[in-house]
Amino acid sequence: MTAKGVLIAFEGLDQSGKQTQAERLKAAVESRRRTSMLIDFPAYETDIGHEIEEGLHGRRDYEADVMQLLYVANRYEKKPQIERWLAEGVVVICDRYRASSIAYGEGHGLDPGWLTDMQKYLPAPDLTILLDIAPETAAGRKTANRDKYERDLALLSRVRDSYRRQAQAGGWLRLDGERDRELVAADVLTAVAPLLSPR
């Protein structure tokens, strides 16, 4: 049987360990002789990604809805590549994906239904992993060069609430991101392993 492409998304507040766990999962997948690709969102190397970076650091004065439109457009830029990888049987690992716009947009008072609907043509994740940490933990892990979202603890609290609400749906795994990274990595691999078998 040919291995089916798999899409795994890591979600959570900044400094929750998404990049660390995504990289560890990629290595674990490749140790099982499966091809894996890691993609970070926002993808700052595109023109849209550049505008996102400008907005996050106060060099553009975009409202919350415009920022989320940019984030979503940035994912659509990568849609053909993701679909191609999945068709080739690749395990695609995203550091942030669709749920980020819902969480951060909802944290800014935007309609989660609108944020969900505009992303419905993006490939759906096979599994979304929420690395759940407190806003205070996020702030403590990064004390310098924080963007405007990272500095707003009240916003991060609302974002966390949205993530927790979303994680009650099927296709999610919520993990305590406050724990040792080895324990988190073991739980991630246990959840992902069944998806790696030929189907």
N, C-alpha and C positions, 0 to 999 in steps of 0.2 A: 504494500500500500504506500502511496505517496504521502509524505508528511504535509499536513495542511498548514497554511500560514496562520500565525497567531498574533493578536494585537493585545499587548499588556500596557496599561497606563498607570503610572504612579501619580498620586495626588496628595495634597497636603499643604500646610503653610510653608513658607520659606524656612529653611534650616531644619526641616522635619526629617531629612535624610534621603530625599527622593533620588538625588544624583548618586549618592553612595550605593543605595540599594539597586538602582537601575543598572549601574556598572557591575555590581556583584552578580546580579541575575544574568546579565549578558555573558559574563565569564562562565557561569554555571551552565547556561544553555549551550555554549560553544564546547564545553567539556563533554557534552552529550552528543557531539557531532551534529548539531543543528546550527545553521547559519542564523546569525542575529544581527539586527541593526538597532542602534540607539539614536533617538531623535529628541532634541530638546525644544520645548516651546516656552516662550517665543523663540522663533528662529531669527535671530537678530541680523543675520547676514543678508536678508532680503531688504528691498526698499520699504516694504510694510513693516518689517521687523525693526528697521532703523527708526521709523516714526514712533513705534511703540517705545523704544528706548528713549527717544527724545521726550515723549510724554511722561514716562516714569521718572525722569530726572528733572522735570520742571522746565524743559526747554521748549515745550509746546503746551498750550493751555487747552487740552482736550477734555470735554466732559466725559463722565463715566460711560455713557452709551457709545460715544465715539471710540473710546478706548476698547470696549468689548467688541465693537465691529472690526477694529483693527486686529485684535487677537484672533477672532474667528476667521477673518480673511487670511491671516498668516497661516492658519491650519489648512485652509483650502488651497493655498499655494503648494503645500506639501502633499495634498491628497493624491495626485497621480503617482508620485513616488511611493507612497505608502501602499496604494493599491497594487502597484507593480511588484513590490516586495512580497505582499501577501499572496499574490498569484504564483509567485516563485517558491512558496513554502517557507519564507523567512519568518523568524520570530521577531516582530517589531516591538520595541520597548520605548514608550514615550515618557519623558520626564515632563509632566503636565500634558493635559489634553482637554477634551470637551468639558469635563466637570469643573475645570478652573474658571471658565467664563461664567458658568452658572453660580459658583460659590462667590467669586469676587463681584460679579455683577449684582447678585442678590444682596451681598453685603453693602453695596452702594444704593440699594433701593430699587433696582431694576426688576422687571418681571421675569421670573425664572422660566415661565412658559415661552416667552419670546426668545430668551437665551438658549433654550433647548431646541426650539423649532428651527432656528437659523442654522443649526449644526446637524440637522437630520440627514444630510447627504454626505457627511463625513463617515468613513468606515467606523463601525461600532466596535468598541473594545470587547475582547473575549473575557477580560477580567480587569477591573479597576481596583487598585490597592490604595487605600487611604492610610497614610502614616500620620496618625493623630497625635498632635502635641498641643500644649497650651500656648497661647500667644506670648506669655511671659518667657516661655522656654525659647521660642523663636527669637525674641528680642535679645535674650541672654546669649544665644549662640552666635549672634552677629551684632557687634556693637558699633561697627564703622561702615560707612558707605551704604547705608540703608536707603532704599528708594522710598517714595512717599507712601506706598502701601505698607511697607515694612515698619514704618515709624508710627503707624496708627493702630494702637492696641485695641481700641473699641471696634474698628473695622475688622481687625483680625479675629476678634471674638465672634462677630457676625458671620464671617467667612467660615470659621470652624463650625458654627451651628449649621450652616448650609451644607457643608461637607458631611456632617453627621446625619443630616436628614437624607441626603442623597444616598449615603452608604447603607440605608435600610432597604434599598431596592436589591433585586437579584443582580448577580454579576459583579458584586462588590465584596471586598475583604477589608475590614477595618482592623488595623493593628496599632498597638500602643507604641508610638514612635519615641516615647521617653526611655524605652528599655535599651539595653546593650545592643549594638548593631548586629552582633553575631546571632542573638536570639531572633531579632527581626528578620535577618536574612534566611534563617532556617525556616521560619513560618512562611516567608515568601516562596521559597523553593517547594515546600510541601504543597502549597496551593497551586503553583504553576505546573508542577510535574505532570499531573494528569492531562494537561493541555498539550504536552509535547509528544504524546504518543501518536502514531499514524492513525488517521480517522477516515 
